[in-house]
């Protein structure tokens, strides 16, 4: 059951390729650390994102350490941990996603930079029309 449509962003902490019903998916996990207040312990919110049938160029970038941002349908899944306690997992069926280009990366160096616009001062140069 879909709870809501959400937008997400974060660094991939885990990536696992899977197949389901003859379709390929890559399940990635992103994590948000929440600082504990007033001496309370820090907590971690994990979000599992299922990227169904990613394109070949996308699949190669769905790896631990990459930064992903996208949107999808949020749902919950109940499960039982090793100690027998009932838990709930947040999951997103991802419909669209993209990657952030990190500063200094090879990919950033491949992207052509547009030249800075030339400043035009009325007294220096007349308009071209």
Secondary structure, DSSP 8 states (H G I E B T S, - for coil): ---EEEEEEEEEEEEEEEEETTEEEEEEEEEEEE--STT---EEEEEEEEEET--HHHHTT-STT-EEEEEEEEEEEEEE-TTS-EEEEEEEEEEEEEE---TT-HHHHHS----------TTT-----
